[in-house]
Amino acid sequence: DCAPYPIAINRAGDGAFLDMNQTLLQNMGLTRDEALRLDLSSESPLYGSDAAKLRRRIVAEGGLFNQEARVRGQGGSEHIVMFSSVPITFGGETSILSITIDVTDRKRAEEALRQSEEKFSRLFLLSPDAIALTHLGTGCLRDVNEAFAELFGLAREEAVGKTAKELGLLWDERMFFAPAESPPGKAVNAEMYFRRRDGSQLVCSVSGAVIS
């Protein structure tokens, strides 16, 4: 009852609740008596419409661990959970002990991050300006876009993992200079001298910022 995660014991045959903790009851919005009277003939609030198949797997395989499922919460809201279940003997019959962890917020955050990274990747690759991601400590190019590769006469693949010096792109050895009005960690319109693959010189206005 003190566990912060929902825990339940269900009969292996029909999935009926035999016991559960307070956290599960709160998440489902049910009283203990209501949970014990649930009709689970069609689907289970814990495992959805594949409940019978999952129960058979749990018993046959000796348990399922860290399985992802979609379940119904209070008011019919859908949640994404990770559950682990093992077969046990409870009240003299084969039953299933399950613990679930709600990962809905984490999954939503991961999806938002994935979409953000995908959007950044598209902007990075399709920008008409030459863009490079450079490791702050080593100066190695972690990635460059097509505009960068075209500007210097390189293939993206040969640029990644090397420094501008190793690629012969620096015309002089001056360090990156940030104008006095630039904020800390940034450089705005700094003048730098480069060399293309064919040896021709470039004078570039470079802006950069430290990112993590």
Contacts in CASP RR format, 6 or more apart in sequence:
PFRMAT RR
TARGET T0000
AUTHOR 0000-0000-0000
METHOD contacts of the structure
MODEL  1
DCAPYPIAINRAGDGAFLDMNQTLLQNMGLTRDEALRLDLSSESPLYGSD
AAKLRRRIVAEGGLFNQEARVRGQGGSEHIVMFSSVPITFGGETSILSIT
IDVTDRKRAEEALRQSEEKFSRLFLLSPDAIALTHLGTGCLRDVNEAFAE
LFGLAREEAVGKTAKELGLLWDERMFFAPAESPPGKAVNAEMYFRRRDGS
QLVCSVSGAVIS
1 21 0 8 1.000
1 22 0 8 1.000
3 21 0 8 1.000
3 23 0 8 1.000
3 99 0 8 1.000
4 23 0 8 1.000
5 23 0 8 1.000
5 99 0 8 1.000
5 100 0 8 1.000
5 101 0 8 1.000
6 20 0 8 1.000
6 21 0 8 1.000
6 23 0 8 1.000
6 24 0 8 1.000
6 27 0 8 1.000
6 99 0 8 1.000
6 100 0 8 1.000
7 20 0 8 1.000
7 21 0 8 1.000
7 23 0 8 1.000
7 24 0 8 1.000
7 97 0 8 1.000
7 98 0 8 1.000
7 99 0 8 1.000
7 100 0 8 1.000
8 17 0 8 1.000
8 19 0 8 1.000
8 20 0 8 1.000
8 21 0 8 1.000
8 24 0 8 1.000
8 46 0 8 1.000
8 97 0 8 1.000
8 98 0 8 1.000
9 17 0 8 1.000
9 18 0 8 1.000
9 19 0 8 1.000
9 20 0 8 1.000
9 88 0 8 1.000
9 90 0 8 1.000
9 95 0 8 1.000
9 96 0 8 1.000
9 97 0 8 1.000
9 98 0 8 1.000
10 16 0 8 1.000
10 17 0 8 1.000
10 18 0 8 1.000
10 40 0 8 1.000
10 44 0 8 1.000
10 46 0 8 1.000
10 55 0 8 1.000
10 95 0 8 1.000
10 96 0 8 1.000
10 98 0 8 1.000
11 18 0 8 1.000
11 93 0 8 1.000
11 94 0 8 1.000
11 95 0 8 1.000
11 96 0 8 1.000
12 55 0 8 1.000
12 58 0 8 1.000
12 59 0 8 1.000
12 87 0 8 1.000
12 93 0 8 1.000
12 94 0 8 1.000
12 95 0 8 1.000
12 96 0 8 1.000
13 52 0 8 1.000
13 55 0 8 1.000
13 94 0 8 1.000
14 40 0 8 1.000
14 41 0 8 1.000
15 40 0 8 1.000
15 44 0 8 1.000
15 51 0 8 1.000
15 55 0 8 1.000
15 96 0 8 1.000
16 36 0 8 1.000
16 38 0 8 1.000
16 40 0 8 1.000
17 35 0 8 1.000
17 36 0 8 1.000
17 38 0 8 1.000
17 40 0 8 1.000
18 36 0 8 1.000
18 90 0 8 1.000
18 91 0 8 1.000
18 95 0 8 1.000
19 90 0 8 1.000
20 32 0 8 1.000
20 35 0 8 1.000
24 35 0 8 1.000
24 100 0 8 1.000
25 31 0 8 1.000
25 32 0 8 1.000
25 35 0 8 1.000
26 74 0 8 1.000
27 73 0 8 1.000
27 74 0 8 1.000
27 79 0 8 1.000
27 102 0 8 1.000
28 35 0 8 1.000
28 45 0 8 1.000
28 73 0 8 1.000
28 74 0 8 1.000
29 73 0 8 1.000
29 74 0 8 1.000
29 75 0 8 1.000
30 38 0 8 1.000
38 45 0 8 1.000
40 51 0 8 1.000
42 49 0 8 1.000
43 49 0 8 1.000
43 51 0 8 1.000
44 51 0 8 1.000
45 71 0 8 1.000
45 72 0 8 1.000
45 73 0 8 1.000
46 69 0 8 1.000
46 71 0 8 1.000
46 83 0 8 1.000
46 98 0 8 1.000
46 100 0 8 1.000
47 54 0 8 1.000
47 55 0 8 1.000
47 69 0 8 1.000
47 71 0 8 1.000
47 83 0 8 1.000
48 69 0 8 1.000
48 70 0 8 1.000
48 71 0 8 1.000
48 72 0 8 1.000
54 64 0 8 1.000
54 67 0 8 1.000
54 85 0 8 1.000
55 96 0 8 1.000
57 63 0 8 1.000
57 64 0 8 1.000
58 64 0 8 1.000
58 85 0 8 1.000
58 86 0 8 1.000
58 87 0 8 1.000
58 96 0 8 1.000
59 87 0 8 1.000
59 94 0 8 1.000
59 96 0 8 1.000
62 86 0 8 1.000
62 87 0 8 1.000
63 84 0 8 1.000
63 85 0 8 1.000
63 86 0 8 1.000
63 87 0 8 1.000
64 83 0 8 1.000
64 84 0 8 1.000
64 85 0 8 1.000
65 84 0 8 1.000
66 82 0 8 1.000
66 83 0 8 1.000
66 84 0 8 1.000
67 82 0 8 1.000
67 83 0 8 1.000
67 84 0 8 1.000
67 85 0 8 1.000
68 80 0 8 1.000
68 81 0 8 1.000
68 82 0 8 1.000
68 103 0 8 1.000
69 80 0 8 1.000
69 81 0 8 1.000
69 82 0 8 1.000
69 83 0 8 1.000
70 78 0 8 1.000
70 79 0 8 1.000
70 80 0 8 1.000
70 81 0 8 1.000
71 78 0 8 1.000
71 79 0 8 1.000
71 81 0 8 1.000
71 100 0 8 1.000
72 78 0 8 1.000
72 79 0 8 1.000
73 79 0 8 1.000
79 102 0 8 1.000
79 104 0 8 1.000
80 102 0 8 1.000
80 103 0 8 1.000
80 104 0 8 1.000
80 107 0 8 1.000
81 100 0 8 1.000
81 101 0 8 1.000
81 102 0 8 1.000
81 103 0 8 1.000
81 104 0 8 1.000
82 100 0 8 1.000
82 101 0 8 1.000
82 103 0 8 1.000
83 98 0 8 1.000
83 99 0 8 1.000
83 100 0 8 1.000
83 101 0 8 1.000
84 98 0 8 1.000
84 99 0 8 1.000
85 96 0 8 1.000
85 97 0 8 1.000
85 98 0 8 1.000
85 99 0 8 1.000
86 96 0 8 1.000
86 97 0 8 1.000
87 94 0 8 1.000
87 95 0 8 1.000
87 96 0 8 1.000
87 97 0 8 1.000
88 94 0 8 1.000
88 95 0 8 1.000
88 96 0 8 1.000
88 97 0 8 1.000
89 95 0 8 1.000
90 97 0 8 1.000
124 131 0 8 1.000
124 143 0 8 1.000
124 145 0 8 1.000
125 145 0 8 1.000
125 146 0 8 1.000
126 145 0 8 1.000
126 146 0 8 1.000
127 145 0 8 1.000
127 147 0 8 1.000
128 147 0 8 1.000
129 147 0 8 1.000
130 144 0 8 1.000
130 145 0 8 1.000
130 147 0 8 1.000
130 148 0 8 1.000
130 150 0 8 1.000
130 151 0 8 1.000
130 152 0 8 1.000
131 144 0 8 1.000
131 145 0 8 1.000
131 147 0 8 1.000
131 148 0 8 1.000
132 141 0 8 1.000
132 143 0 8 1.000
132 144 0 8 1.000
132 145 0 8 1.000
132 148 0 8 1.000
132 159 0 8 1.000
133 141 0 8 1.000
133 142 0 8 1.000
133 143 0 8 1.000
133 144 0 8 1.000
134 140 0 8 1.000
134 141 0 8 1.000
134 142 0 8 1.000
135 141 0 8 1.000
135 142 0 8 1.000
136 210 0 8 1.000
138 163 0 8 1.000
139 163 0 8 1.000
139 164 0 8 1.000
140 161 0 8 1.000
140 162 0 8 1.000
140 163 0 8 1.000
141 159 0 8 1.000
141 160 0 8 1.000
141 161 0 8 1.000
141 162 0 8 1.000
141 163 0 8 1.000
141 164 0 8 1.000
142 160 0 8 1.000
142 161 0 8 1.000
143 156 0 8 1.000
143 160 0 8 1.000
144 154 0 8 1.000
144 156 0 8 1.000
144 159 0 8 1.000
144 160 0 8 1.000
145 156 0 8 1.000
146 156 0 8 1.000
148 154 0 8 1.000
148 156 0 8 1.000
148 159 0 8 1.000
149 155 0 8 1.000
149 156 0 8 1.000
149 159 0 8 1.000
151 196 0 8 1.000
151 202 0 8 1.000
152 159 0 8 1.000
152 167 0 8 1.000
152 169 0 8 1.000
152 194 0 8 1.000
152 196 0 8 1.000
152 197 0 8 1.000
153 196 0 8 1.000
153 197 0 8 1.000
153 198 0 8 1.000
154 167 0 8 1.000
154 197 0 8 1.000
158 167 0 8 1.000
159 167 0 8 1.000
164 170 0 8 1.000
164 194 0 8 1.000
165 173 0 8 1.000
168 195 0 8 1.000
169 194 0 8 1.000
169 195 0 8 1.000
169 196 0 8 1.000
170 193 0 8 1.000
170 194 0 8 1.000
170 195 0 8 1.000
171 193 0 8 1.000
171 194 0 8 1.000
171 195 0 8 1.000
171 201 0 8 1.000
171 202 0 8 1.000
172 193 0 8 1.000
174 192 0 8 1.000
174 193 0 8 1.000
176 187 0 8 1.000
176 190 0 8 1.000
176 192 0 8 1.000
176 206 0 8 1.000
177 187 0 8 1.000
177 190 0 8 1.000
177 191 0 8 1.000
177 192 0 8 1.000
178 185 0 8 1.000
178 186 0 8 1.000
178 187 0 8 1.000
178 188 0 8 1.000
178 190 0 8 1.000
179 187 0 8 1.000
179 188 0 8 1.000
179 189 0 8 1.000
179 190 0 8 1.000
181 188 0 8 1.000
182 188 0 8 1.000
182 190 0 8 1.000
185 209 0 8 1.000
185 210 0 8 1.000
186 207 0 8 1.000
186 208 0 8 1.000
186 209 0 8 1.000
186 210 0 8 1.000
187 206 0 8 1.000
187 207 0 8 1.000
187 208 0 8 1.000
187 209 0 8 1.000
188 207 0 8 1.000
188 208 0 8 1.000
189 205 0 8 1.000
189 206 0 8 1.000
189 207 0 8 1.000
190 205 0 8 1.000
190 206 0 8 1.000
190 207 0 8 1.000
190 208 0 8 1.000
191 203 0 8 1.000
191 204 0 8 1.000
191 205 0 8 1.000
191 206 0 8 1.000
192 203 0 8 1.000
192 204 0 8 1.000
192 206 0 8 1.000
193 201 0 8 1.000
193 202 0 8 1.000
193 203 0 8 1.000
193 204 0 8 1.000
194 201 0 8 1.000
194 202 0 8 1.000
194 203 0 8 1.000
194 204 0 8 1.000
195 201 0 8 1.000
195 202 0 8 1.000
196 202 0 8 1.000
END
